[in-house]
Amino acid sequence: MLAALVLALCAAGAAGWGGWQRYQAANDDSASFAQARDDALAAGEQAVQNMNTLDHKTLEQGLDSWEQSTTGDLHRQLVDGRDAFARQITEAKTVSTAKVLSGAVTELDERAGRAGVMVALRVTVTAPAGEPAVKESRLIGSLTRTSEGWKLSALGQAPVGATAG
């Protein structure tokens, strides 16, 4: 009888402790922060890849993808320069494809709707004549959360060089 009582108390204690742990995990801000970070990274990597992929044969679709991936000043620059850029790509008849090698969120401010990403990328540019040119680079992007999700608001080369020491 005593053993059954001890077992019942242990089971009740374990059930209560397990329920409390589950409640804490479900209401933990770090889980939602991690999800926001993952969402920003996925959107940033995809947008950077989109911005470095363009085929002269499907030019309008590629430029639409650029515009759909951006917001703010970067978006306005793309829209304003679209016709000139389309002429350049059509004349050059190039195809560029990008592959994300790795990426990381460098900054995340959920309340302000801002994030920063760094993306390592391999870009292959194929011209009508000659061998494809392959270049690896690191890009830094700024993201802004919109009603449609995270979008690139700035994009540039990551600085390269020696650190102070």
Backbone bond lengths (Angstrom), bond angles and torsions (degrees), N, CA, C in turn:
res aa  C-N    CA-C-N  psi(-1)  N-CA   C-N-CA  omega(-1)  CA-C   N-CA-C  phi
1 M - - - 1.452 - - 1.534 110.58 -
2 L 1.338 115.54 -44.62 1.460 120.70 178.95 1.528 110.82 -63.17
3 A 1.325 116.99 -40.92 1.463 121.50 179.42 1.532 110.37 -63.02
4 A 1.328 117.65 -41.16 1.456 121.94 179.28 1.522 110.78 -64.55
5 L 1.319 117.30 -39.33 1.457 121.74 178.34 1.527 110.83 -65.16
6 V 1.330 117.19 -43.80 1.470 121.67 178.64 1.525 110.23 -63.35
7 L 1.325 116.95 -43.77 1.465 120.63 178.01 1.527 111.22 -62.23
8 A 1.328 117.98 -42.15 1.465 122.11 179.34 1.526 110.65 -63.34
9 L 1.338 117.10 -42.06 1.466 120.52 177.91 1.521 111.24 -65.47
10 C 1.324 116.65 -41.97 1.476 120.27 178.01 1.526 110.65 -62.98
11 A 1.340 117.52 -43.07 1.464 121.42 179.66 1.526 110.61 -63.70
12 A 1.330 116.82 -42.95 1.461 120.44 179.17 1.523 110.56 -64.84
13 G 1.322 116.83 -41.52 1.473 120.46 177.78 1.520 111.78 -63.52
14 A 1.332 116.24 -43.47 1.465 120.33 179.11 1.528 111.11 -64.58
15 A 1.328 116.63 -41.33 1.467 120.53 179.18 1.530 110.57 -64.64
16 G 1.320 116.41 -43.10 1.467 120.15 178.22 1.519 111.61 -63.51
17 W 1.326 117.02 -44.47 1.468 121.46 179.64 1.528 110.51 -64.34
18 G 1.329 117.52 -42.90 1.465 121.74 178.45 1.520 111.66 -63.22
19 G 1.324 116.93 -41.63 1.464 120.81 177.42 1.516 112.06 -63.18
20 W 1.323 116.34 -41.39 1.465 120.99 177.88 1.528 111.09 -63.78
21 Q 1.321 117.74 -42.82 1.462 121.57 178.69 1.532 111.09 -63.28
22 R 1.306 116.10 -40.76 1.468 120.47 178.77 1.533 110.46 -65.42
23 Y 1.319 117.05 -41.80 1.464 121.45 178.02 1.535 110.06 -61.20
24 Q 1.324 117.24 -45.91 1.461 120.66 179.89 1.519 111.33 -62.66
25 A 1.316 117.16 -42.60 1.465 120.54 -179.54 1.525 110.94 -64.67
26 A 1.323 116.83 -38.95 1.467 120.50 -179.13 1.517 112.19 -69.49
27 N 1.319 117.56 -26.53 1.464 121.43 -177.37 1.522 112.46 -109.25
28 D 1.315 117.67 20.10 1.454 122.86 -178.11 1.528 109.90 -85.84
29 D 1.327 117.74 126.16 1.458 122.17 179.13 1.517 112.47 -65.60
30 S 1.312 118.53 -26.65 1.461 119.93 -177.50 1.529 111.10 -65.35
31 A 1.329 118.18 -30.07 1.461 120.60 177.48 1.528 110.45 -67.65
32 S 1.326 117.62 -42.46 1.471 119.76 179.30 1.527 110.70 -70.89
33 F 1.334 116.60 -34.04 1.467 119.57 176.53 1.526 110.06 -65.24
34 A 1.320 116.71 -42.74 1.466 120.71 178.91 1.527 110.26 -61.94
35 Q 1.333 117.72 -40.13 1.459 120.85 178.67 1.525 110.73 -65.72
36 A 1.332 117.38 -41.70 1.469 121.01 177.89 1.523 110.25 -63.20
37 R 1.323 117.10 -40.67 1.472 121.54 178.29 1.526 109.90 -62.70
38 D 1.325 116.92 -45.58 1.460 120.59 179.95 1.523 111.52 -64.02
39 D 1.333 117.17 -39.73 1.466 121.41 178.27 1.531 110.79 -64.11
40 A 1.331 116.34 -43.78 1.466 120.31 179.65 1.529 110.51 -64.57
41 L 1.317 117.10 -42.57 1.465 120.34 -179.95 1.518 111.27 -63.37
42 A 1.325 117.11 -46.74 1.466 120.30 179.99 1.533 111.26 -60.94
43 A 1.323 116.56 -43.77 1.465 120.22 179.39 1.520 110.76 -67.03
44 G 1.328 117.14 -40.80 1.462 120.83 179.53 1.516 112.38 -64.50
45 E 1.326 116.46 -45.76 1.468 119.61 178.92 1.531 110.69 -61.77
46 Q 1.327 116.91 -43.86 1.461 120.07 -179.18 1.529 110.95 -65.18
47 A 1.324 117.22 -41.72 1.466 120.60 -179.47 1.527 110.92 -65.40
48 V 1.327 117.80 -42.65 1.472 120.84 179.00 1.529 109.25 -64.17
49 Q 1.318 116.94 -41.17 1.468 119.90 177.28 1.528 110.07 -62.76
50 N 1.329 117.20 -44.42 1.467 120.78 178.37 1.522 111.45 -58.71
51 M 1.322 116.67 -41.28 1.466 121.32 -176.34 1.531 112.45 -71.24
52 N 1.315 117.73 -12.98 1.459 121.34 -179.43 1.525 112.16 -115.37
53 T 1.322 116.69 14.61 1.458 122.33 178.85 1.524 108.15 -123.87
54 L 1.335 115.63 123.99 1.457 119.56 -179.82 1.522 109.23 -159.93
55 D 1.322 115.84 131.89 1.460 122.55 179.95 1.523 108.26 -120.74
56 H 1.328 116.82 126.57 1.466 120.08 -177.80 1.526 112.16 -60.97
57 K 1.348 117.52 -23.20 1.468 120.60 -179.83 1.529 112.26 -77.27
58 T 1.317 117.25 -24.94 1.474 122.15 177.93 1.527 108.77 -124.85
59 L 1.302 115.24 46.28 1.455 122.63 -172.45 1.527 113.48 -59.02
60 E 1.309 117.52 -48.70 1.471 120.31 -177.57 1.525 111.19 -60.91
61 Q 1.307 116.73 -42.22 1.467 121.59 178.16 1.529 110.30 -62.87
62 G 1.329 117.23 -42.54 1.461 121.21 179.08 1.521 112.56 -65.27
63 L 1.327 116.78 -43.08 1.464 120.31 179.09 1.527 110.98 -68.62
64 D 1.325 117.39 -34.56 1.466 120.55 173.97 1.527 110.06 -61.47
65 S 1.326 116.20 -41.17 1.469 120.80 178.69 1.529 110.46 -61.87
66 W 1.325 116.35 -40.27 1.470 120.10 177.12 1.526 109.88 -59.30
67 E 1.318 115.93 -48.18 1.462 120.14 -177.22 1.527 111.53 -65.89
68 Q 1.321 117.45 -36.91 1.461 121.05 179.58 1.528 112.11 -70.81
69 S 1.324 116.99 -20.02 1.467 121.76 -177.90 1.522 112.89 -90.77
70 T 1.332 117.48 -5.23 1.465 120.65 -171.17 1.516 112.83 -124.52
71 T 1.325 114.44 166.89 1.458 122.42 176.65 1.528 108.19 -150.62
72 G 1.308 116.50 169.75 1.466 121.69 173.71 1.525 113.78 66.41
73 D 1.340 115.42 -145.87 1.467 121.43 -177.64 1.521 112.81 -60.95
74 L 1.316 116.92 -39.49 1.467 119.93 178.81 1.522 110.32 -60.94
75 H 1.305 117.18 -43.09 1.467 121.45 178.12 1.528 110.82 -61.73
76 R 1.328 116.39 -45.44 1.470 120.38 179.77 1.531 110.90 -61.85
77 Q 1.325 117.75 -40.45 1.465 120.81 178.45 1.521 111.40 -62.02
78 L 1.317 116.11 -40.98 1.461 119.93 179.59 1.522 111.48 -67.31
79 V 1.322 116.43 -43.00 1.463 120.21 179.69 1.528 110.05 -64.82
80 D 1.336 117.13 -45.70 1.467 120.96 -178.56 1.532 112.42 -65.30
81 G 1.316 118.07 -34.66 1.462 121.30 -177.15 1.513 114.52 -98.57
82 R 1.318 116.98 8.19 1.472 120.59 -173.90 1.529 113.06 -58.41
83 D 1.320 118.43 -47.83 1.472 121.14 -175.99 1.528 111.15 -63.49
84 A 1.317 117.00 -45.63 1.466 120.61 -179.99 1.528 110.74 -63.91
85 F 1.319 116.06 -42.38 1.454 119.54 -179.64 1.527 110.44 -66.19
86 A 1.319 117.53 -40.18 1.465 121.66 179.00 1.521 110.46 -60.83
87 R 1.329 117.18 -41.17 1.469 120.16 177.68 1.527 111.13 -62.34
88 Q 1.338 117.32 -43.63 1.459 120.95 179.94 1.527 111.69 -61.22
89 I 1.304 117.53 -45.70 1.466 121.59 -177.94 1.524 110.24 -68.67
90 T 1.325 117.20 -39.48 1.463 120.75 179.39 1.526 110.30 -63.12
91 E 1.315 116.84 -42.50 1.475 120.99 178.74 1.524 111.45 -67.38
92 A 1.317 117.77 -41.19 1.460 121.46 -177.19 1.527 112.02 -76.18
93 K 1.343 117.36 -25.38 1.470 123.07 -179.50 1.531 112.25 54.73
94 T 1.315 115.59 44.35 1.463 120.39 -179.31 1.533 111.23 -96.78
95 V 1.326 113.18 158.70 1.462 121.68 173.94 1.520 106.18 -129.42
96 S 1.320 116.31 122.80 1.465 119.61 176.42 1.524 108.40 -118.90
97 T 1.322 114.33 134.11 1.462 120.53 177.30 1.517 108.19 -126.64
98 A 1.310 115.74 140.57 1.460 120.89 -178.00 1.514 109.86 -121.29
99 K 1.322 113.79 146.37 1.461 120.71 175.42 1.521 107.51 -132.04
100 V 1.323 116.11 127.29 1.460 121.17 177.88 1.525 108.31 -75.30
101 L 1.342 116.14 125.45 1.458 121.35 177.36 1.521 110.86 -90.22
102 S 1.313 116.35 -41.12 1.465 121.28 176.31 1.519 108.52 -165.53
103 G 1.314 114.93 163.26 1.456 119.60 179.71 1.512 110.40 -155.38
104 A 1.325 114.74 158.74 1.461 120.16 178.94 1.519 109.09 -151.60
105 V 1.316 114.74 147.93 1.463 120.47 172.83 1.527 106.65 -84.17
106 T 1.317 116.53 126.02 1.468 121.02 -179.05 1.519 112.01 -99.14
107 E 1.332 115.56 -17.46 1.466 120.83 -177.99 1.525 107.28 -159.65
108 L 1.325 116.16 143.34 1.462 119.95 175.60 1.509 109.31 -149.44
109 D 1.327 115.68 118.28 1.456 122.30 175.04 1.524 106.41 -123.39
110 E 1.325 114.85 94.49 1.468 119.96 -176.30 1.521 112.16 -61.79
111 R 1.330 116.60 -40.90 1.468 119.62 -176.85 1.517 111.92 -64.38
112 A 1.333 116.33 -41.14 1.464 120.37 -179.93 1.525 111.77 -82.29
113 G 1.339 117.78 -13.87 1.458 120.64 -178.97 1.516 112.59 71.98
114 R 1.351 115.81 38.12 1.473 121.06 -179.78 1.519 109.45 -126.82
115 A 1.318 114.89 147.10 1.459 120.53 175.61 1.516 108.56 -150.67
116 G 1.309 115.42 157.98 1.453 121.64 175.01 1.516 108.85 -125.74
117 V 1.323 116.38 143.92 1.461 121.24 177.79 1.517 109.88 -133.93
118 M 1.330 115.07 151.87 1.457 121.63 169.06 1.517 105.94 -121.51
119 V 1.331 115.86 130.53 1.458 120.89 -175.24 1.523 109.19 -129.22
120 A 1.337 115.77 127.59 1.463 121.81 171.48 1.520 106.71 -91.05
121 L 1.323 114.99 133.14 1.456 120.40 -168.56 1.522 109.94 -138.24
122 R 1.315 116.35 144.85 1.471 121.70 170.63 1.524 106.62 -114.02
123 V 1.328 116.20 120.07 1.461 121.70 -178.71 1.523 108.47 -114.05
124 T 1.323 115.50 129.47 1.465 121.89 176.69 1.519 107.52 -112.79
125 V 1.341 115.96 122.93 1.459 121.72 178.62 1.520 108.00 -112.19
126 T 1.334 115.81 124.08 1.445 121.94 -179.35 1.527 108.43 -115.43
127 A 1.329 115.43 121.05 1.464 122.18 176.71 1.529 107.55 -96.69
128 P 1.344 117.84 166.03 1.468 120.10 -179.05 1.533 113.08 -57.79
129 A 1.313 117.27 -33.03 1.468 121.02 179.88 1.525 108.49 -124.38
130 G 1.315 115.29 142.90 1.453 118.50 177.03 1.509 112.84 100.87
131 E 1.312 113.84 175.10 1.463 121.34 -179.86 1.527 110.89 -81.92
132 P 1.329 117.12 151.60 1.463 119.43 175.29 1.526 111.14 -63.28
133 A 1.307 115.63 141.58 1.467 121.63 176.93 1.527 107.96 -99.81
134 V 1.338 115.83 128.19 1.459 121.17 -178.78 1.517 108.97 -113.29
135 K 1.320 115.86 131.83 1.450 121.25 -179.48 1.524 109.12 -136.51
136 E 1.310 115.56 134.99 1.457 120.06 173.99 1.516 108.12 -106.79
137 S 1.304 115.74 137.86 1.460 119.78 -179.50 1.517 110.44 -148.31
138 R 1.323 113.59 163.73 1.470 120.98 174.57 1.513 107.01 -114.55
139 L 1.307 114.82 129.68 1.461 120.49 -179.81 1.518 109.54 -119.80
140 I 1.324 114.85 146.80 1.452 121.56 175.62 1.524 107.38 -112.29
141 G 1.316 115.56 129.15 1.451 120.43 179.83 1.511 111.63 -124.28
142 S 1.306 114.67 147.57 1.461 121.59 171.43 1.514 107.17 -106.48
143 L 1.315 115.25 135.12 1.457 120.79 -179.87 1.524 109.88 -115.00
144 T 1.313 114.95 146.59 1.458 121.72 174.33 1.521 107.26 -125.97
145 R 1.324 115.82 133.41 1.465 119.25 177.69 1.519 108.79 -78.60
146 T 1.308 116.40 128.14 1.462 123.01 177.73 1.531 108.01 -117.78
147 S 1.309 116.47 179.00 1.467 119.61 177.15 1.529 111.20 -65.60
148 E 1.326 116.87 -18.28 1.469 121.83 178.78 1.522 112.35 -97.48
149 G 1.319 117.63 2.40 1.460 121.44 -178.62 1.516 111.43 113.68
150 W 1.333 116.60 -169.92 1.463 122.18 -179.43 1.519 110.52 -73.19
151 K 1.356 115.65 134.92 1.464 121.32 178.37 1.522 109.23 -136.59
152 L 1.325 115.66 151.84 1.465 121.09 178.05 1.524 110.20 -69.51
153 S 1.316 116.42 131.01 1.459 120.57 174.56 1.527 110.95 -114.42
154 A 1.327 117.24 -11.66 1.472 122.19 174.85 1.519 108.06 -159.35
155 L 1.340 115.46 150.17 1.465 120.50 179.64 1.514 108.74 -151.65
156 G 1.326 115.82 133.41 1.452 120.02 179.14 1.516 111.13 -158.76
157 Q 1.330 115.39 171.62 1.462 121.87 178.04 1.519 109.70 -70.56
158 A 1.321 115.78 140.35 1.466 120.58 173.73 1.524 107.08 -75.73
159 P 1.317 117.00 140.15 1.464 119.44 178.29 1.516 110.66 -63.83
160 V 1.317 115.51 142.42 1.457 122.09 179.22 1.528 107.36 -124.53
161 G 1.305 116.00 138.45 1.462 118.52 177.22 1.498 111.28 157.80
162 A 1.310 114.84 178.13 1.468 121.82 -178.92 1.523 109.36 -75.72
163 T 1.307 114.94 150.37 1.462 119.84 175.71 1.522 108.97 -94.33
164 A 1.288 115.94 160.03 1.454 120.34 179.75 1.526 108.77 -66.91
165 G 1.291 117.21 142.60 1.441 117.33 -179.07 1.450 109.34 -171.28
